[in-house]
Amino acid sequence: MKERVQKFGRFLSGMVMPNIGAFIAWGLIAALFIPAGWLGKWGPSATIAQMVDPMLKYLLPILIAYTGGKMVGGQKGAVAGALAALGAIASYPQGAMFIGAMICGPLGGWCIKRFDKAMEGHIPAGFEMVVNNFSVGIIGGILAVLSIFVIGPACVQLTAILGSGVDFLVNNGLLPLTAVLVEPAKVLFLNNAINHGVFTPIGTEQALEAGKSILFMIESNPGPGLGLLLAYCVAGKGETRSSAGAAAVIQFVGGIHEIYFPYVLMNPIVILGPMIGNICGIFTLSALGGGLVSAASPGSIIAELFMTPQGGYVANIAGIGVAAVVSFAISVFLLKFFGKDASLAEAQAQVAASKAASKGQTVSADAPTGASVDLKSVKKIVFACDAGMGSSAMGATMLRNKLKDAGITDIEVVHAPVSEIPKDCQIVVTHHELAHRAVASNPSARVIPIQNFMGAPEYAVLVDELTAARSGKAAPAAPAVTAAEASSAPGAILLEKKNIVLNCKSVTPEEAITACGRLMVDSGYCTEGYVQGMIERNAGFPVAIGSHVAIPHGTNESREFIQKTGLVVMTYPEGIVWGEDEELVRLVIGIASQGEEHLDILNRIVEVCETEEDTDALVDNATVEDLYKKLNGLS
């Protein structure tokens, strides 16, 4: 039951999350330029404010429907879903049809998917484009008509019922009790589902009428988590106490609420602190008339203040402050009298497992494992990534080292693009999102899906399996030197001091990639085409590989823009929140490589950044000279 709820929640939030930027843009334009906004009396404001209504009624619902359709039926499903949503939008010109869009988008994708499956193998050669285009147009048109007469009116009634429910809670002073459900649900990684799948659509409807909504702050309020982490600073012990301060800054300023979840799991009773704190915070917001003009994402104090309407700062700051103080007081009491010593590492591992489960990232459920193989006969293992240039090379190095430590020296471990997996390999290790492509590339191999290429627990399991299978064998002969191993010998200096940039300010992943690309272009490693390939590579498959490291590099197609091999290194002490998995990245290493020359440095990265703690120490303490020597193998 829990898994089904998580899956449904993921699906709802998955339609909204990619479009949060558009919600923020709408909120900022509304807050600044509507008549009651900050610049409402400025001359051009009336013209700019004309965007507010069509953005809310047309752009945002269509974006949601397009995303939902694409999630189910690909690009054609996205178009059909957007067409279907247009009918629902037309049926309700008075307001925003968000719930209709969240129904029509996936429905359009599902219909296209069913049609394509039915037509598979029946389309005459040369007529594929005609059938594809007309099927989208016809199915989308039919769904639009259905939506304007059925789905739209039904959603209007549903919205009215939900709105009445919220009004009932507000009018009877019961809205604060939603925190009893919200706070535990957050620790189960249902926070995005609740916030963006439920509160954002209903809150946007309220903001359309009242100019703000308290619903935007129920889940995103950073106060409860701040109070809990500050309590650990006072009443925690050992590692938890020393780490809680930094976690509090990341949670409150960066908006990464997940960082306090391990502290709850170590002592589950302390969930009462954030729960009661949020209840008091919501009560304060209700009493003072607090609320935001649009969704705050991520839930940081900065985002909360940006989305606060004119005249609402006192109420919102009070709501956040009260939540933090109450959460702190209760959490300190609980830790002093009921707290117990626990392992932060174990709690973080439990959080990682819960987060993977909440995203449906279990190997057995979502990722194919290919063929079964006789482990005694394994002679070649391939690490596969999208381009075969960076993350797979580092993963191969880590597994090769683990096999060597276990005394297994007769297995060749290489890396390759997922589309070019050698046919003579018996095992393929790849990211779970690429597992289907790996099976298609080499159906005879066993595929092992992993979550990240640095320190994946599957490595140890595989080594144990291979060790057990070989336990009865005689000592193997010394293996031939592989190309990857041969390239690890000292050679040309690929990392120049001018391309090591320290203490960069935190930016978005795209901005970090662009900065790396600019350094590469300026150094003559590549042309602008490769930089675009790096951005496309990350969009299709994030280059954050774990251990607080990201290695931006281009797609296979963009390798033609590489002029010579080279690397750039940039450190981000404050960290970058990277990708949908919200990995923290502090070390960014850009790669442009025409061959295998860069593997020497990647091997050293594996050695010096094997764990998050290793990377943190490197980023916090290293100088340009230090990084230059360590990564070029000069020390």
VEXDREN-2710 file (C-alpha; in Angstrom, 1 decimal):
% VEXDREN-2710
k/r/px/py/pz
1/MET/0.0/0.0/0.0
2/LYS/2.8/2.4/0.9
3/GLU/4.6/1.8/-2.4
4/ARG/1.3/2.4/-4.3
5/VAL/0.8/5.7/-2.5
6/GLN/4.4/6.7/-3.2
7/LYS/4.1/5.8/-6.8
8/PHE/0.9/7.8/-7.2
9/GLY/2.4/10.7/-5.4
10/ARG/5.5/10.6/-7.6
11/PHE/3.3/10.7/-10.6
12/LEU/1.3/13.7/-9.5
13/SER/4.4/15.7/-8.4
14/GLY/6.2/14.6/-11.6
15/MET/3.8/16.6/-13.7
16/VAL/4.2/19.7/-11.6
17/MET/7.8/19.7/-10.5
18/PRO/9.4/20.2/-14.0
19/ASN/7.2/23.3/-14.4
20/ILE/7.8/24.9/-11.1
21/GLY/9.9/27.6/-12.8
22/ALA/6.8/28.7/-14.7
23/PHE/4.8/28.9/-11.5
24/ILE/7.5/31.0/-9.9
25/ALA/7.6/33.3/-13.0
26/TRP/3.8/33.7/-12.8
27/GLY/4.0/34.4/-9.0
28/LEU/6.8/37.0/-9.4
29/ILE/5.0/38.8/-12.3
30/ALA/1.7/38.8/-10.3
31/ALA/3.5/40.1/-7.1
32/LEU/5.2/42.9/-8.9
33/PHE/2.8/44.1/-11.6
34/ILE/-0.9/43.5/-10.7
35/PRO/-2.6/46.7/-9.3
36/ALA/-1.9/45.7/-5.7
37/GLY/1.6/44.6/-6.4
38/TRP/4.9/46.2/-5.6
39/LEU/5.2/48.1/-8.9
40/GLY/1.4/48.2/-9.6
41/LYS/1.5/52.0/-10.0
42/TRP/4.4/52.0/-12.4
43/GLY/3.4/53.1/-15.9
44/PRO/4.0/49.9/-17.9
45/SER/2.7/47.7/-15.1
46/ALA/-0.8/47.5/-16.5
47/THR/0.6/46.1/-19.8
48/ILE/2.8/43.6/-18.1
49/ALA/0.0/42.5/-15.8
50/GLN/-1.9/41.3/-18.9
51/MET/0.2/38.2/-18.9
52/VAL/-0.9/37.1/-15.4
53/ASP/-4.3/35.8/-16.4
54/PRO/-3.4/33.8/-19.6
55/MET/-0.3/32.4/-17.9
56/LEU/-2.5/31.0/-15.1
57/LYS/-5.4/29.9/-17.2
58/TYR/-3.6/28.5/-20.3
59/LEU/0.2/28.3/-20.0
60/LEU/0.5/26.5/-16.6
61/PRO/-2.3/23.9/-17.1
62/ILE/-1.1/23.1/-20.6
63/LEU/2.5/22.7/-19.4
64/ILE/1.3/20.3/-16.7
65/ALA/-0.8/18.3/-19.2
66/TYR/2.1/18.3/-21.7
67/THR/4.5/16.9/-19.1
68/GLY/1.9/14.3/-17.9
69/GLY/1.3/13.1/-21.4
70/LYS/5.0/12.8/-22.1
71/MET/5.5/10.8/-18.9
72/VAL/3.0/8.2/-20.2
73/GLY/3.2/8.4/-24.0
74/GLY/6.4/10.2/-25.0
75/GLN/6.4/13.2/-27.3
76/LYS/3.2/12.3/-29.1
77/GLY/1.5/11.6/-25.8
78/ALA/2.6/15.1/-24.7
79/VAL/0.9/16.7/-27.7
80/ALA/-2.2/14.7/-27.3
81/GLY/-2.4/15.4/-23.6
82/ALA/-2.0/19.2/-24.2
83/LEU/-4.8/19.0/-26.8
84/ALA/-7.1/17.2/-24.4
85/ALA/-6.4/19.7/-21.6
86/LEU/-7.4/22.6/-23.9
87/GLY/-10.9/21.2/-23.9
88/ALA/-11.0/21.2/-20.1
89/ILE/-9.6/24.7/-20.0
90/ALA/-12.2/26.0/-22.4
91/SER/-15.0/24.5/-20.2
92/TYR/-13.9/26.7/-17.3
93/PRO/-13.0/30.2/-18.4
94/GLN/-13.4/31.6/-14.9
95/GLY/-10.4/29.9/-13.3
96/ALA/-7.4/27.6/-13.7
97/MET/-8.0/24.0/-14.7
98/PHE/-5.1/22.3/-12.9
99/ILE/-6.9/19.2/-11.9
100/GLY/-8.3/18.7/-15.4
101/ALA/-4.8/19.1/-16.8
102/MET/-3.5/16.4/-14.4
103/ILE/-6.2/14.1/-15.7
104/CYS/-6.1/15.0/-19.4
105/GLY/-2.3/14.9/-19.8
106/PRO/-1.8/11.3/-18.8
107/LEU/-5.0/10.3/-20.5
108/GLY/-3.7/11.6/-23.8
109/GLY/-0.4/9.8/-23.3
110/TRP/-2.2/6.6/-22.5
111/CYS/-4.4/6.7/-25.5
112/ILE/-1.5/7.4/-27.8
113/LYS/0.5/4.5/-26.2
114/ARG/-2.4/2.1/-26.7
115/PHE/-2.9/3.2/-30.3
116/ASP/0.8/2.7/-31.1
117/LYS/0.8/-0.7/-29.5
118/ALA/-2.2/-1.7/-31.6
119/MET/-0.7/-0.4/-34.8
120/GLU/2.8/-2.0/-34.2
121/GLY/3.8/-4.0/-37.2
122/HIS/0.7/-2.9/-39.2
123/ILE/1.9/0.4/-40.7
124/PRO/3.1/0.2/-44.3
125/ALA/6.6/1.3/-45.0
126/GLY/6.8/5.0/-45.8
127/PHE/3.5/5.8/-44.1
128/GLU/4.9/6.1/-40.5
129/MET/4.9/9.9/-40.4
130/VAL/1.5/10.2/-41.8
131/VAL/0.0/7.7/-39.3
132/ASN/1.9/9.3/-36.4
133/ASN/0.8/12.8/-37.1
134/PHE/-2.8/12.1/-37.9
135/SER/-3.2/9.8/-34.9
136/VAL/-2.0/12.5/-32.6
137/GLY/-4.3/15.0/-34.2
138/ILE/-7.4/12.8/-34.3
139/ILE/-7.0/11.3/-30.8
140/GLY/-6.1/14.7/-29.3
141/GLY/-9.1/16.4/-31.0
142/ILE/-11.5/13.7/-29.8
143/LEU/-10.1/14.0/-26.2
144/ALA/-10.5/17.8/-26.4
145/VAL/-14.2/17.4/-27.3
146/LEU/-14.6/14.9/-24.5
147/SER/-12.9/17.2/-22.0
148/ILE/-15.0/20.2/-22.8
149/PHE/-18.2/18.3/-22.1
150/VAL/-17.2/15.7/-19.5
151/ILE/-13.8/16.0/-17.9
152/GLY/-13.8/19.8/-17.5
153/PRO/-17.3/20.1/-15.8
154/ALA/-16.4/17.1/-13.6
155/CYS/-13.2/18.8/-12.5
156/VAL/-15.0/22.0/-11.8
157/GLN/-17.3/20.1/-9.3
158/LEU/-14.3/18.4/-7.8
159/THR/-12.4/21.6/-7.4
160/ALA/-15.4/23.2/-5.7
161/ILE/-15.6/20.2/-3.3
162/LEU/-11.9/20.5/-2.5
163/GLY/-12.1/24.2/-2.1
164/SER/-15.0/23.8/0.2
165/GLY/-13.0/21.3/2.3
166/VAL/-10.2/23.8/2.6
167/ASP/-12.6/26.6/3.5
168/PHE/-14.1/24.3/6.2
169/LEU/-10.7/23.7/7.7
170/VAL/-9.9/27.4/7.6
171/ASN/-13.2/28.6/9.0
172/ASN/-13.2/26.1/11.8
173/GLY/-9.6/26.6/12.7
174/LEU/-8.6/23.0/11.7
175/LEU/-6.1/23.8/9.0
176/PRO/-3.2/23.5/11.4
177/LEU/-4.0/19.8/11.9
178/THR/-2.9/19.0/8.4
179/ALA/0.6/19.1/9.8
180/VAL/-0.1/15.9/11.6
181/LEU/-0.1/14.2/8.2
182/VAL/2.3/16.4/6.4
183/GLU/5.4/16.1/8.6
184/PRO/5.5/12.2/8.8
185/ALA/4.7/12.1/5.1
186/LYS/7.7/14.2/4.4
187/VAL/10.0/11.7/6.1
188/LEU/8.5/9.1/3.8
189/PHE/9.4/11.3/0.8
190/LEU/5.9/12.2/0.0
191/ASN/6.7/15.9/0.4
192/ASN/6.8/16.7/-3.3
193/ALA/3.6/14.7/-3.9
194/ILE/1.7/16.6/-1.2
195/ASN/3.1/20.0/-2.0
196/HIS/3.1/20.0/-5.8
197/GLY/0.5/17.4/-6.4
198/VAL/-2.2/18.7/-4.0
199/PHE/-1.4/22.1/-2.3
200/THR/0.0/23.8/-5.4
201/PRO/-3.0/23.3/-7.7
202/ILE/-5.5/24.3/-5.0
203/GLY/-3.3/27.1/-3.6
204/THR/-3.0/28.6/-7.1
205/GLU/-6.8/28.7/-7.4
206/GLN/-6.9/30.5/-4.1
207/ALA/-4.1/32.9/-5.1
208/LEU/-6.1/33.8/-8.2
209/GLU/-9.0/35.0/-6.1
210/ALA/-7.3/36.3/-3.0
211/GLY/-3.7/37.2/-4.2
212/LYS/-2.1/34.6/-1.8
213/SER/-2.6/31.2/-0.3
214/ILE/-1.5/29.7/3.0
215/LEU/-1.4/26.3/1.4
216/PHE/1.9/27.1/-0.3
217/MET/3.5/27.3/3.2
218/ILE/2.2/24.1/4.9
219/GLU/4.8/21.8/3.5
220/SER/7.5/24.3/2.4
221/ASN/7.8/26.1/5.7
222/PRO/11.5/25.7/6.7
223/GLY/10.9/26.5/10.4
224/PRO/10.0/23.0/11.7
225/GLY/13.1/21.4/10.3
226/LEU/15.3/24.3/11.4
227/GLY/14.0/23.9/15.0
228/LEU/14.8/20.2/15.0
229/LEU/18.3/20.6/13.7
230/LEU/19.1/23.4/16.2
231/ALA/17.8/21.1/18.9
232/TYR/20.4/18.5/17.9
233/CYS/23.1/21.2/18.1
234/VAL/22.1/21.6/21.7
235/ALA/21.0/18.2/22.9
236/GLY/22.6/15.9/20.3
237/LYS/25.6/13.7/20.9
238/GLY/28.8/13.1/19.0
239/GLU/28.6/13.1/15.2
240/THR/25.0/14.2/15.1
241/ARG/25.7/17.3/17.2
242/SER/28.7/18.3/15.2
243/SER/26.9/17.9/11.8
244/ALA/23.5/19.4/12.8
245/GLY/24.7/23.0/12.5
246/ALA/25.8/22.7/8.8
247/ALA/22.6/20.7/8.1
248/ALA/20.5/23.5/9.6
249/VAL/22.1/26.1/7.2
250/ILE/21.5/23.9/4.2
251/GLN/17.9/23.2/5.2
252/PHE/16.9/26.7/6.1
253/VAL/18.8/28.7/3.4
254/GLY/19.1/26.0/0.7
255/GLY/15.7/24.6/1.2
256/ILE/16.8/21.0/1.2
257/HIS/14.4/19.6/3.8
258/GLU/15.5/16.0/3.2
259/ILE/18.7/16.7/5.1
260/TYR/16.9/16.5/8.4
261/PHE/15.1/13.3/7.7
262/PRO/18.0/11.1/9.0
263/TYR/17.9/13.0/12.3
264/VAL/14.2/12.0/12.6
265/LEU/14.9/8.4/11.8
266/MET/17.6/8.1/14.5
267/ASN/15.1/9.1/17.1
268/PRO/11.6/8.7/15.6
269/ILE/9.9/10.3/18.6
270/VAL/11.4/13.7/17.7
271/ILE/9.0/13.9/14.7
272/LEU/6.6/15.4/17.3
273/GLY/8.8/18.5/17.4
274/PRO/8.4/19.5/13.7
275/MET/4.8/18.3/13.8
276/ILE/3.7/20.5/16.7
277/GLY/6.0/23.3/15.4
278/ASN/4.2/23.2/12.0
279/ILE/0.8/23.2/13.7
280/CYS/1.7/26.3/15.6
281/GLY/3.2/27.9/12.5
282/ILE/0.1/27.3/10.5
283/PHE/-2.1/28.7/13.3
284/THR/0.1/31.8/13.4
285/LEU/-0.2/32.2/9.6
286/SER/-3.9/31.8/9.7
287/ALA/-4.3/34.3/12.6
288/LEU/-2.1/36.9/10.9
289/GLY/-3.3/36.4/7.3
290/GLY/-0.1/34.9/6.0
291/GLY/0.5/33.2/2.7
292/LEU/2.4/33.2/-0.6
293/VAL/1.5/34.4/-4.1
294/SER/2.8/31.1/-5.6
295/ALA/4.7/27.9/-4.8
296/ALA/8.0/28.3/-3.0
297/SER/10.5/25.8/-4.4
298/PRO/12.7/24.8/-2.9
299/GLY/11.3/25.5/0.6
300/SER/14.1/27.9/1.7
301/ILE/13.7/31.1/3.6
302/ILE/14.9/32.9/0.4
303/ALA/12.1/31.4/-1.7
304/GLU/9.5/32.0/1.0
305/LEU/10.4/35.7/1.2
306/PHE/10.5/36.1/-2.6
307/MET/7.0/34.7/-2.9
308/THR/5.6/36.8/0.0
309/PRO/3.1/39.5/-1.2
310/GLN/3.4/43.1/-0.3
311/GLY/2.3/43.6/3.3
312/GLY/2.7/39.9/4.2
313/TYR/6.2/39.8/5.6
314/VAL/5.3/40.1/9.2
315/ALA/2.8/37.3/9.1
316/ASN/5.0/34.9/7.1
317/ILE/8.2/35.6/9.1
318/ALA/6.1/35.1/12.3
319/GLY/4.7/31.8/11.0
320/ILE/8.2/30.5/10.1
321/GLY/9.7/31.8/13.4
322/VAL/7.0/30.3/15.6
323/ALA/7.3/27.0/13.9
324/ALA/11.1/27.0/14.4
325/VAL/10.9/28.0/18.1
326/VAL/8.2/25.4/19.0
327/SER/9.9/22.7/17.1
328/PHE/13.2/23.5/18.8
329/ALA/11.8/23.5/22.3
330/ILE/9.9/20.2/21.9
331/SER/12.8/18.5/20.1
332/VAL/15.3/19.5/22.8
333/PHE/13.0/18.1/25.5
334/LEU/12.5/14.8/23.6
335/LEU/16.2/14.4/22.9
336/LYS/17.2/15.0/26.5
337/PHE/14.6/12.6/28.0
338/PHE/13.9/10.1/25.3
339/GLY/16.8/10.4/22.9
340/LYS/19.1/7.6/22.3
341/ASP/22.6/7.2/20.7
342/ALA/22.3/6.1/17.1
343/SER/24.4/6.0/13.9
344/LEU/23.9/9.0/11.6
345/ALA/25.4/6.9/8.8
346/GLU/22.8/4.1/9.2
347/ALA/20.0/6.7/9.3
348/GLN/21.3/8.3/6.1
349/ALA/21.5/4.9/4.5
350/GLN/17.9/4.3/5.5
351/VAL/16.9/7.7/4.1
352/ALA/18.6/6.8/0.8
353/ALA/16.8/3.5/0.6
354/SER/13.5/5.2/1.4
355/LYS/14.1/7.9/-1.2
356/ALA/15.0/5.3/-3.8
357/ALA/11.8/3.4/-3.0
358/SER/9.7/6.6/-3.2
359/LYS/11.1/7.2/-6.7
360/GLY/10.4/3.6/-7.7
361/GLN/14.1/2.9/-8.0
362/THR/14.2/-0.7/-6.8
363/VAL/16.1/-3.0/-9.0
364/SER/13.5/-5.7/-9.1
365/ALA/10.6/-3.4/-9.8
366/ASP/11.9/-1.1/-12.5
367/ALA/15.1/-2.2/-14.0
368/PRO/15.6/-5.3/-16.2
369/THR/18.5/-7.6/-15.3
370/GLY/19.0/-9.3/-18.6
371/ALA/20.2/-12.9/-19.0
372/SER/21.5/-15.1/-16.2
373/VAL/25.2/-16.1/-16.5
374/ASP/27.5/-18.6/-15.0
375/LEU/29.7/-16.6/-12.6
376/LYS/32.5/-19.0/-12.9
377/SER/32.8/-18.2/-16.6
378/VAL/32.8/-14.4/-16.3
379/LYS/35.9/-13.0/-18.1
380/LYS/34.7/-9.4/-18.9
381/ILE/32.6/-6.9/-17.1
382/VAL/31.5/-3.7/-18.8
383/PHE/30.5/-0.5/-17.1
384/ALA/28.1/1.4/-19.4
385/CYS/27.0/5.0/-19.3
386/ASP/25.4/7.3/-21.9
387/ALA/28.6/8.4/-23.5
388/GLY/31.1/5.9/-22.1
389/MET/33.5/8.7/-21.2
390/GLY/33.2/9.7/-17.5
391/SER/31.0/8.0/-14.9
392/SER/31.4/4.5/-16.4
393/ALA/35.2/4.9/-16.4
394/MET/35.2/5.8/-12.7
395/GLY/32.9/3.0/-11.8
396/ALA/35.1/0.5/-13.7
397/THR/38.1/1.7/-11.8
398/MET/36.3/1.2/-8.4
399/LEU/35.2/-2.3/-9.3
400/ARG/38.6/-3.2/-10.7
401/ASN/40.2/-2.2/-7.4
402/LYS/37.6/-4.2/-5.4
403/LEU/38.2/-7.3/-7.5
404/LYS/41.9/-6.9/-7.1
405/ASP/41.6/-6.6/-3.3
406/ALA/39.5/-9.8/-3.3
407/GLY/42.2/-11.6/-5.2
408/ILE/40.2/-11.8/-8.5
409/THR/42.6/-10.9/-11.3
410/ASP/41.3/-12.9/-14.3
411/ILE/38.3/-10.6/-15.1
412/GLU/38.7/-7.7/-17.4
413/VAL/36.8/-4.6/-16.4
414/VAL/36.2/-2.0/-19.1
415/HIS/33.8/0.9/-19.9
416/ALA/31.7/1.7/-22.9
417/PRO/28.7/3.7/-24.1
418/VAL/25.5/1.9/-23.4
419/SER/24.8/1.7/-27.1
420/GLU/28.1/0.0/-27.8
421/ILE/28.4/-2.7/-25.2
422/PRO/30.9/-5.4/-26.4
423/LYS/29.2/-8.7/-27.3
424/ASP/31.8/-10.8/-25.5
425/CYS/31.1/-9.5/-22.0
426/GLN/29.1/-11.5/-19.5
427/ILE/28.1/-8.7/-17.0
428/VAL/27.0/-5.1/-17.6
429/VAL/26.9/-2.6/-14.8
430/THR/24.9/0.6/-15.5
431/HIS/22.7/3.2/-14.0
432/HIS/19.2/2.0/-13.5
433/GLU/17.8/4.5/-15.9
434/LEU/19.9/3.0/-18.7
435/ALA/19.2/-0.6/-17.8
436/HIS/16.6/-1.2/-20.6
437/ARG/19.0/0.2/-23.2
438/ALA/21.8/-2.1/-21.8
439/VAL/19.6/-5.2/-22.2
440/ALA/18.8/-4.1/-25.8
441/SER/22.4/-3.6/-26.6
442/ASN/23.6/-7.0/-25.2
443/PRO/20.7/-9.3/-24.5
444/SER/23.0/-12.2/-23.5
445/ALA/24.7/-10.3/-20.6
446/ARG/23.5/-10.0/-17.1
447/VAL/22.7/-6.4/-16.3
448/ILE/23.3/-4.9/-12.8
449/PRO/21.4/-1.6/-12.3
450/ILE/22.9/0.8/-9.8
451/GLN/22.0/4.2/-8.3
452/ASN/25.3/6.0/-8.6
453/PHE/28.7/5.1/-9.9
454/MET/30.7/6.1/-6.8
455/GLY/30.6/3.6/-4.0
456/ALA/27.4/1.7/-5.1
457/PRO/26.7/-1.2/-2.6
458/GLU/26.1/-3.5/-5.6
459/TYR/29.9/-3.6/-6.2
460/ALA/30.5/-5.4/-2.9
461/VAL/27.6/-7.8/-3.6
462/LEU/29.0/-8.6/-7.1
463/VAL/32.5/-9.2/-5.7
464/ASP/31.1/-11.5/-3.1
465/GLU/29.2/-13.5/-5.7
466/LEU/32.2/-13.8/-7.9
467/THR/34.4/-14.8/-5.0
468/ALA/32.0/-17.5/-3.9
469/ALA/31.8/-18.8/-7.5
470/ARG/35.5/-19.0/-7.8
471/SER/36.2/-20.4/-4.3
472/GLY/37.0/-23.8/-5.7
473/LYS/39.2/-22.6/-8.6
474/ALA/43.0/-22.7/-8.8
475/ALA/44.9/-19.4/-8.7
476/PRO/44.3/-17.6/-12.0
477/ALA/46.9/-16.6/-14.4
478/ALA/48.0/-13.0/-14.5
479/PRO/45.7/-11.1/-16.8
480/ALA/46.7/-9.1/-19.8
481/VAL/46.9/-5.3/-19.3
482/THR/43.7/-3.6/-20.4
483/ALA/43.7/-0.4/-22.3
484/ALA/42.2/1.4/-19.3
485/GLU/45.0/0.1/-17.1
486/ALA/47.7/1.0/-19.6
487/SER/46.4/4.5/-19.8
488/SER/46.9/5.0/-16.0
489/ALA/50.6/5.3/-16.5
490/PRO/51.9/8.8/-16.0
491/GLY/51.7/10.8/-19.2
492/ALA/50.9/14.3/-20.5
493/ILE/49.6/16.9/-18.0
494/LEU/45.9/17.1/-18.8
495/LEU/44.8/19.4/-16.0
496/GLU/46.4/22.9/-16.1
497/LYS/46.5/25.2/-13.1
498/LYS/44.6/27.9/-15.0
499/ASN/41.7/25.5/-15.3
500/ILE/41.4/24.9/-11.5
501/VAL/38.9/27.3/-10.1
502/LEU/38.3/27.3/-6.3
503/ASN/35.5/28.6/-4.1
504/CYS/32.8/29.1/-6.8
505/LYS/29.5/30.5/-5.6
506/SER/26.6/28.0/-5.7
507/VAL/24.7/28.0/-9.0
508/THR/22.4/25.8/-10.9
509/PRO/23.7/22.6/-12.5
510/GLU/23.2/24.1/-16.0
511/GLU/25.2/27.2/-15.0
512/ALA/28.0/25.0/-13.6
513/ILE/28.1/23.0/-16.8
514/THR/28.2/26.2/-18.9
515/ALA/31.1/27.5/-16.7
516/CYS/33.1/24.3/-17.3
517/GLY/32.3/24.5/-21.0
518/ARG/33.5/28.1/-21.2
519/LEU/36.8/27.2/-19.6
520/MET/37.2/24.3/-22.1
521/VAL/36.5/26.6/-25.1
522/ASP/38.9/29.2/-23.8
523/SER/41.6/26.6/-23.4
524/GLY/41.1/25.2/-26.9
525/TYR/39.8/21.9/-25.8
526/CYS/36.5/22.1/-27.7
527/THR/34.2/24.4/-29.6
528/GLU/30.7/25.7/-28.5
529/GLY/29.0/22.7/-30.0
530/TYR/30.5/20.4/-27.3
531/VAL/29.2/22.7/-24.5
532/GLN/25.7/22.2/-25.8
533/GLY/26.4/18.5/-25.9
534/MET/27.4/18.7/-22.2
535/ILE/24.1/20.4/-21.4
536/GLU/22.1/17.8/-23.4
537/ARG/24.0/15.0/-21.8
538/ASN/23.0/16.2/-18.3
539/ALA/19.4/16.8/-19.3
540/GLY/19.0/13.2/-20.5
541/PHE/21.2/11.6/-17.8
542/PRO/22.5/13.7/-14.8
543/VAL/26.2/13.6/-14.5
544/ALA/26.3/13.7/-10.7
545/ILE/27.9/10.4/-9.8
546/GLY/27.8/10.4/-6.0
547/SER/30.3/11.3/-3.3
548/HIS/29.5/15.0/-4.0
549/VAL/31.1/14.8/-7.4
550/ALA/29.8/15.7/-10.9
551/ILE/31.7/15.1/-14.1
552/PRO/30.0/17.1/-17.0
553/HIS/30.9/15.7/-20.4
554/GLY/29.2/15.6/-23.8
555/THR/27.1/13.2/-25.7
556/ASN/28.6/10.7/-28.2
557/GLU/27.3/12.9/-31.0
558/SER/29.1/16.0/-29.6
559/ARG/32.5/14.4/-29.5
560/GLU/33.2/15.8/-33.0
561/PHE/33.5/19.2/-31.4
562/ILE/36.5/18.2/-29.2
563/GLN/39.7/19.6/-30.4
564/LYS/42.1/18.1/-27.9
565/THR/41.8/16.2/-24.5
566/GLY/41.7/18.3/-21.4
567/LEU/39.9/18.7/-18.1
568/VAL/38.7/21.6/-15.9
569/VAL/38.0/21.5/-12.1
570/MET/35.7/23.8/-10.1
571/THR/35.0/23.6/-6.4
572/TYR/31.7/24.7/-4.9
573/PRO/32.0/24.8/-1.1
574/GLU/28.4/25.7/-0.6
575/GLY/27.3/22.8/-2.8
576/ILE/25.0/22.5/-5.8
577/VAL/21.7/20.6/-5.6
578/TRP/21.9/18.5/-8.7
579/GLY/19.1/16.7/-10.7
580/GLU/15.8/15.2/-9.7
581/ASP/17.5/13.1/-7.0
582/GLU/18.7/16.4/-5.4
583/GLU/22.3/15.1/-5.0
584/LEU/24.7/17.6/-3.3
585/VAL/27.7/18.3/-5.6
586/ARG/30.8/20.2/-4.3
587/LEU/33.4/19.1/-6.9
588/VAL/32.7/19.6/-10.6
589/ILE/35.1/18.1/-13.2
590/GLY/34.5/18.9/-16.8
591/ILE/35.9/16.4/-19.4
592/ALA/36.7/16.7/-23.1
593/SER/38.5/13.6/-24.4
594/GLN/39.3/12.3/-27.8
595/GLY/40.5/9.0/-26.5
596/GLU/41.4/7.3/-23.2
597/GLU/43.9/9.9/-22.0
598/HIS/41.6/11.3/-19.3
599/LEU/41.3/8.0/-17.5
600/ASP/44.4/8.6/-15.5
601/ILE/42.8/11.6/-13.8
602/LEU/39.5/9.8/-13.4
603/ASN/41.3/6.9/-11.7
604/ARG/42.8/9.4/-9.2
605/ILE/39.4/11.0/-8.6
606/VAL/38.2/7.6/-7.6
607/GLU/41.0/7.3/-5.1
608/VAL/40.7/10.8/-3.6
609/CYS/36.9/11.1/-3.7
610/GLU/35.8/7.6/-2.8
611/THR/33.4/8.8/-0.1
612/GLU/31.5/12.1/0.5
613/GLU/33.9/12.8/3.4
614/ASP/36.9/12.4/1.1
615/THR/35.4/14.9/-1.4
616/ASP/34.4/17.4/1.4
617/ALA/38.0/17.3/2.8
618/LEU/39.4/17.9/-0.6
619/VAL/37.1/20.8/-1.4
620/ASP/37.5/22.4/2.1
621/ASN/41.3/22.2/2.3
622/ALA/42.8/21.9/-1.2
623/THR/44.7/24.7/-3.0
624/VAL/45.2/25.0/-6.7
625/GLU/48.7/23.6/-6.3
626/ASP/47.4/20.7/-4.2
627/LEU/44.7/19.8/-6.7
628/TYR/47.1/20.2/-9.6
629/LYS/49.6/17.7/-8.1
630/LYS/47.0/15.2/-6.8
631/LEU/45.0/14.9/-10.0
632/ASN/47.9/14.9/-12.3
633/GLY/49.7/12.2/-10.2
634/LEU/52.6/14.5/-9.2
635/SER/52.3/13.8/-5.5
END
